[in-house]
Amino acid sequence: MEKKLLKACIAECLGTFVLVFFACGVAALTQGSLVATAMAFGLVIVAMAYTVGRISGCHINPAVSLGCLLAKRMSVKEFVAYVCAQIVGGLLGAVLLFGILKMSGHEFVYNITVETVGSVKAIGNASNGLVGVGEKFGNYLAAILVEVVLTFVFVYVILNVTDGKNEGVGKKAGVLIGFTLTLVHLLGIGLTGTSVNPARSIGTAVGTALFGGGTEPLKVVWIFIVAPLLGAALAALVFKLLHKEEK
């Protein structure tokens, strides 16, 4: 692996670690507070965008990397390396977070709770901000649709504000992306708990299982892998269709 890509992967690992440790940490300590959790995710993205962003582009999310791959902004080799680094970072952040909480004896909700919000029956684990869905097909489908739409909006905004042809954005891109992720969480937390990031969901699902929170998140984590990737692919497709230069 060339030095530039290695540095980018380290940056992606670090950025994803910070995202999981701080944002999911806020979710755990505030029992999944809507505003606090949404702001935490948005603020972490802003912070990382202006730090690791100049090294790797601050994807810190496999769905974002997939959108960039399909928009021809990175190679397959870079995509695979980025995703591996992001998953490692997510795992490290989750294991450290839940390990600290477990060792300190901090009381927070491990038990699975059931809550009905709109058409989605969500099974939530407030300890990590990761939620699954009920066992009925309709609940799975509703959750998948929610995650596809949320990720589509998030990745579509990213592709637009980071487009060099989008004059007037410039250094404000990081703030706009952070605000968008906050918006996505404000809606999504009450429906699926919001993932839009497979690396984050894999990390918290594994962390929950390792520290006594049960395996329920692991059973449904496939939703938070497949749906965000579908949403990202759709965002890249729409971006290419709408922003294709006319001859």
Contacts in CASP RR format, 6 or more apart in sequence:
PFRMAT RR
TARGET T0000
AUTHOR 0000-0000-0000
METHOD contacts of the structure
MODEL  1
MEKKLLKACIAECLGTFVLVFFACGVAALTQGSLVATAMAFGLVIVAMAY
TVGRISGCHINPAVSLGCLLAKRMSVKEFVAYVCAQIVGGLLGAVLLFGI
LKMSGHEFVYNITVETVGSVKAIGNASNGLVGVGEKFGNYLAAILVEVVL
TFVFVYVILNVTDGKNEGVGKKAGVLIGFTLTLVHLLGIGLTGTSVNPAR
SIGTAVGTALFGGGTEPLKVVWIFIVAPLLGAALAALVFKLLHKEEK
1 9 0 8 1.000
1 81 0 8 1.000
5 77 0 8 1.000
5 78 0 8 1.000
5 81 0 8 1.000
7 55 0 8 1.000
7 56 0 8 1.000
8 55 0 8 1.000
8 56 0 8 1.000
8 57 0 8 1.000
8 78 0 8 1.000
8 81 0 8 1.000
8 82 0 8 1.000
9 56 0 8 1.000
9 81 0 8 1.000
9 82 0 8 1.000
9 84 0 8 1.000
9 85 0 8 1.000
10 85 0 8 1.000
11 52 0 8 1.000
11 53 0 8 1.000
11 55 0 8 1.000
11 56 0 8 1.000
11 57 0 8 1.000
11 58 0 8 1.000
12 52 0 8 1.000
12 56 0 8 1.000
12 59 0 8 1.000
12 60 0 8 1.000
12 82 0 8 1.000
12 85 0 8 1.000
12 86 0 8 1.000
12 89 0 8 1.000
13 85 0 8 1.000
13 86 0 8 1.000
13 88 0 8 1.000
13 89 0 8 1.000
13 92 0 8 1.000
14 52 0 8 1.000
14 89 0 8 1.000
15 48 0 8 1.000
15 52 0 8 1.000
15 58 0 8 1.000
15 60 0 8 1.000
15 89 0 8 1.000
16 60 0 8 1.000
16 61 0 8 1.000
16 85 0 8 1.000
16 86 0 8 1.000
16 87 0 8 1.000
16 88 0 8 1.000
16 89 0 8 1.000
16 90 0 8 1.000
16 93 0 8 1.000
16 199 0 8 1.000
16 200 0 8 1.000
17 89 0 8 1.000
17 90 0 8 1.000
17 92 0 8 1.000
17 93 0 8 1.000
17 96 0 8 1.000
18 44 0 8 1.000
18 47 0 8 1.000
18 48 0 8 1.000
19 41 0 8 1.000
19 44 0 8 1.000
19 45 0 8 1.000
19 48 0 8 1.000
19 60 0 8 1.000
19 90 0 8 1.000
19 197 0 8 1.000
19 200 0 8 1.000
20 89 0 8 1.000
20 90 0 8 1.000
20 92 0 8 1.000
20 93 0 8 1.000
20 94 0 8 1.000
20 97 0 8 1.000
20 199 0 8 1.000
20 200 0 8 1.000
20 203 0 8 1.000
20 204 0 8 1.000
21 93 0 8 1.000
21 94 0 8 1.000
21 96 0 8 1.000
21 97 0 8 1.000
22 40 0 8 1.000
22 44 0 8 1.000
23 37 0 8 1.000
23 40 0 8 1.000
23 41 0 8 1.000
23 42 0 8 1.000
23 44 0 8 1.000
24 93 0 8 1.000
24 94 0 8 1.000
24 97 0 8 1.000
24 128 0 8 1.000
24 129 0 8 1.000
24 200 0 8 1.000
24 204 0 8 1.000
25 40 0 8 1.000
25 97 0 8 1.000
26 33 0 8 1.000
26 36 0 8 1.000
26 37 0 8 1.000
26 40 0 8 1.000
27 33 0 8 1.000
27 36 0 8 1.000
27 37 0 8 1.000
27 40 0 8 1.000
27 126 0 8 1.000
27 128 0 8 1.000
27 129 0 8 1.000
28 97 0 8 1.000
28 98 0 8 1.000
28 101 0 8 1.000
28 108 0 8 1.000
28 126 0 8 1.000
28 127 0 8 1.000
28 128 0 8 1.000
28 129 0 8 1.000
29 106 0 8 1.000
29 108 0 8 1.000
30 36 0 8 1.000
30 37 0 8 1.000
31 108 0 8 1.000
31 109 0 8 1.000
31 126 0 8 1.000
32 126 0 8 1.000
32 129 0 8 1.000
32 189 0 8 1.000
34 186 0 8 1.000
34 189 0 8 1.000
34 190 0 8 1.000
35 186 0 8 1.000
37 129 0 8 1.000
37 185 0 8 1.000
37 189 0 8 1.000
38 182 0 8 1.000
38 183 0 8 1.000
38 185 0 8 1.000
38 186 0 8 1.000
38 189 0 8 1.000
39 182 0 8 1.000
41 178 0 8 1.000
41 181 0 8 1.000
41 182 0 8 1.000
41 185 0 8 1.000
41 194 0 8 1.000
42 178 0 8 1.000
42 179 0 8 1.000
42 181 0 8 1.000
42 182 0 8 1.000
42 185 0 8 1.000
43 178 0 8 1.000
45 58 0 8 1.000
45 60 0 8 1.000
45 174 0 8 1.000
45 177 0 8 1.000
45 178 0 8 1.000
45 181 0 8 1.000
46 174 0 8 1.000
46 175 0 8 1.000
46 177 0 8 1.000
46 178 0 8 1.000
48 58 0 8 1.000
48 60 0 8 1.000
49 57 0 8 1.000
49 58 0 8 1.000
49 173 0 8 1.000
49 174 0 8 1.000
49 175 0 8 1.000
49 177 0 8 1.000
49 178 0 8 1.000
50 174 0 8 1.000
51 58 0 8 1.000
52 58 0 8 1.000
52 60 0 8 1.000
56 82 0 8 1.000
58 174 0 8 1.000
59 65 0 8 1.000
59 68 0 8 1.000
59 82 0 8 1.000
59 86 0 8 1.000
60 86 0 8 1.000
60 197 0 8 1.000
60 199 0 8 1.000
61 86 0 8 1.000
61 196 0 8 1.000
61 197 0 8 1.000
61 198 0 8 1.000
61 199 0 8 1.000
61 200 0 8 1.000
61 228 0 8 1.000
62 82 0 8 1.000
62 83 0 8 1.000
62 86 0 8 1.000
62 87 0 8 1.000
62 197 0 8 1.000
62 198 0 8 1.000
62 199 0 8 1.000
62 228 0 8 1.000
62 229 0 8 1.000
63 151 0 8 1.000
63 154 0 8 1.000
63 155 0 8 1.000
63 196 0 8 1.000
63 197 0 8 1.000
63 198 0 8 1.000
63 228 0 8 1.000
63 229 0 8 1.000
63 231 0 8 1.000
63 232 0 8 1.000
64 154 0 8 1.000
64 155 0 8 1.000
64 158 0 8 1.000
64 232 0 8 1.000
65 74 0 8 1.000
65 79 0 8 1.000
65 82 0 8 1.000
65 83 0 8 1.000
65 86 0 8 1.000
66 79 0 8 1.000
66 229 0 8 1.000
66 232 0 8 1.000
66 233 0 8 1.000
66 236 0 8 1.000
67 73 0 8 1.000
67 155 0 8 1.000
67 159 0 8 1.000
67 232 0 8 1.000
67 233 0 8 1.000
67 235 0 8 1.000
67 236 0 8 1.000
68 74 0 8 1.000
68 79 0 8 1.000
68 159 0 8 1.000
68 236 0 8 1.000
69 75 0 8 1.000
69 76 0 8 1.000
69 78 0 8 1.000
69 79 0 8 1.000
69 236 0 8 1.000
70 232 0 8 1.000
70 233 0 8 1.000
70 236 0 8 1.000
70 237 0 8 1.000
70 240 0 8 1.000
71 159 0 8 1.000
71 236 0 8 1.000
71 239 0 8 1.000
71 240 0 8 1.000
74 82 0 8 1.000
83 199 0 8 1.000
86 199 0 8 1.000
87 198 0 8 1.000
87 199 0 8 1.000
87 202 0 8 1.000
87 203 0 8 1.000
89 199 0 8 1.000
90 199 0 8 1.000
90 200 0 8 1.000
90 202 0 8 1.000
90 203 0 8 1.000
91 202 0 8 1.000
91 203 0 8 1.000
91 206 0 8 1.000
91 207 0 8 1.000
93 203 0 8 1.000
94 128 0 8 1.000
94 203 0 8 1.000
94 204 0 8 1.000
94 206 0 8 1.000
94 207 0 8 1.000
94 208 0 8 1.000
95 203 0 8 1.000
95 206 0 8 1.000
95 207 0 8 1.000
95 210 0 8 1.000
98 127 0 8 1.000
98 128 0 8 1.000
98 207 0 8 1.000
98 208 0 8 1.000
98 210 0 8 1.000
98 211 0 8 1.000
99 211 0 8 1.000
101 108 0 8 1.000
101 127 0 8 1.000
101 211 0 8 1.000
102 211 0 8 1.000
102 212 0 8 1.000
108 126 0 8 1.000
108 127 0 8 1.000
109 125 0 8 1.000
109 126 0 8 1.000
109 127 0 8 1.000
110 125 0 8 1.000
110 127 0 8 1.000
110 208 0 8 1.000
110 212 0 8 1.000
110 213 0 8 1.000
110 214 0 8 1.000
111 125 0 8 1.000
111 213 0 8 1.000
112 123 0 8 1.000
112 124 0 8 1.000
112 125 0 8 1.000
112 214 0 8 1.000
112 216 0 8 1.000
113 123 0 8 1.000
113 124 0 8 1.000
113 125 0 8 1.000
113 126 0 8 1.000
114 121 0 8 1.000
114 122 0 8 1.000
114 123 0 8 1.000
114 124 0 8 1.000
114 134 0 8 1.000
115 121 0 8 1.000
115 122 0 8 1.000
115 124 0 8 1.000
116 122 0 8 1.000
117 190 0 8 1.000
117 191 0 8 1.000
118 191 0 8 1.000
119 142 0 8 1.000
120 133 0 8 1.000
120 139 0 8 1.000
120 142 0 8 1.000
120 143 0 8 1.000
120 146 0 8 1.000
120 191 0 8 1.000
120 192 0 8 1.000
121 133 0 8 1.000
121 134 0 8 1.000
121 136 0 8 1.000
121 139 0 8 1.000
122 131 0 8 1.000
122 132 0 8 1.000
122 133 0 8 1.000
122 134 0 8 1.000
122 143 0 8 1.000
122 190 0 8 1.000
122 191 0 8 1.000
122 192 0 8 1.000
122 193 0 8 1.000
123 131 0 8 1.000
123 132 0 8 1.000
123 133 0 8 1.000
123 134 0 8 1.000
123 216 0 8 1.000
123 220 0 8 1.000
124 130 0 8 1.000
124 131 0 8 1.000
124 132 0 8 1.000
124 193 0 8 1.000
125 131 0 8 1.000
125 208 0 8 1.000
125 213 0 8 1.000
125 216 0 8 1.000
125 217 0 8 1.000
127 208 0 8 1.000
127 213 0 8 1.000
128 204 0 8 1.000
128 205 0 8 1.000
128 207 0 8 1.000
128 208 0 8 1.000
128 217 0 8 1.000
129 193 0 8 1.000
129 204 0 8 1.000
130 193 0 8 1.000
130 195 0 8 1.000
130 201 0 8 1.000
130 204 0 8 1.000
130 205 0 8 1.000
130 208 0 8 1.000
130 217 0 8 1.000
130 221 0 8 1.000
130 224 0 8 1.000
131 192 0 8 1.000
131 193 0 8 1.000
132 143 0 8 1.000
132 192 0 8 1.000
132 216 0 8 1.000
132 217 0 8 1.000
132 220 0 8 1.000
132 223 0 8 1.000
132 224 0 8 1.000
133 139 0 8 1.000
133 140 0 8 1.000
133 142 0 8 1.000
133 143 0 8 1.000
133 192 0 8 1.000
133 220 0 8 1.000
133 223 0 8 1.000
134 140 0 8 1.000
140 223 0 8 1.000
142 191 0 8 1.000
143 191 0 8 1.000
143 192 0 8 1.000
143 223 0 8 1.000
143 227 0 8 1.000
144 223 0 8 1.000
144 226 0 8 1.000
144 227 0 8 1.000
144 230 0 8 1.000
145 227 0 8 1.000
146 188 0 8 1.000
146 191 0 8 1.000
146 192 0 8 1.000
146 227 0 8 1.000
147 192 0 8 1.000
147 195 0 8 1.000
147 196 0 8 1.000
147 223 0 8 1.000
147 224 0 8 1.000
147 227 0 8 1.000
147 228 0 8 1.000
147 231 0 8 1.000
148 227 0 8 1.000
148 228 0 8 1.000
148 230 0 8 1.000
148 231 0 8 1.000
148 234 0 8 1.000
149 231 0 8 1.000
150 184 0 8 1.000
150 187 0 8 1.000
150 188 0 8 1.000
150 194 0 8 1.000
150 196 0 8 1.000
151 196 0 8 1.000
151 227 0 8 1.000
151 228 0 8 1.000
151 229 0 8 1.000
151 230 0 8 1.000
151 231 0 8 1.000
151 232 0 8 1.000
151 235 0 8 1.000
152 231 0 8 1.000
152 232 0 8 1.000
152 234 0 8 1.000
152 235 0 8 1.000
152 238 0 8 1.000
153 180 0 8 1.000
153 184 0 8 1.000
153 235 0 8 1.000
154 180 0 8 1.000
154 181 0 8 1.000
154 184 0 8 1.000
154 196 0 8 1.000
154 235 0 8 1.000
155 231 0 8 1.000
155 232 0 8 1.000
155 235 0 8 1.000
155 236 0 8 1.000
156 235 0 8 1.000
156 238 0 8 1.000
156 239 0 8 1.000
157 176 0 8 1.000
157 177 0 8 1.000
157 180 0 8 1.000
158 177 0 8 1.000
158 180 0 8 1.000
159 235 0 8 1.000
159 236 0 8 1.000
159 239 0 8 1.000
160 166 0 8 1.000
160 239 0 8 1.000
160 243 0 8 1.000
161 169 0 8 1.000
161 172 0 8 1.000
161 173 0 8 1.000
161 174 0 8 1.000
161 176 0 8 1.000
161 177 0 8 1.000
162 169 0 8 1.000
162 173 0 8 1.000
163 243 0 8 1.000
165 243 0 8 1.000
169 176 0 8 1.000
181 196 0 8 1.000
184 194 0 8 1.000
184 196 0 8 1.000
185 194 0 8 1.000
188 194 0 8 1.000
192 223 0 8 1.000
192 224 0 8 1.000
195 201 0 8 1.000
195 223 0 8 1.000
195 224 0 8 1.000
195 227 0 8 1.000
195 228 0 8 1.000
196 228 0 8 1.000
197 224 0 8 1.000
197 228 0 8 1.000
198 224 0 8 1.000
198 225 0 8 1.000
198 228 0 8 1.000
198 229 0 8 1.000
201 217 0 8 1.000
201 221 0 8 1.000
201 224 0 8 1.000
201 225 0 8 1.000
202 221 0 8 1.000
202 225 0 8 1.000
204 217 0 8 1.000
205 217 0 8 1.000
205 218 0 8 1.000
205 221 0 8 1.000
206 218 0 8 1.000
208 214 0 8 1.000
208 217 0 8 1.000
208 218 0 8 1.000
209 215 0 8 1.000
209 217 0 8 1.000
209 218 0 8 1.000
END
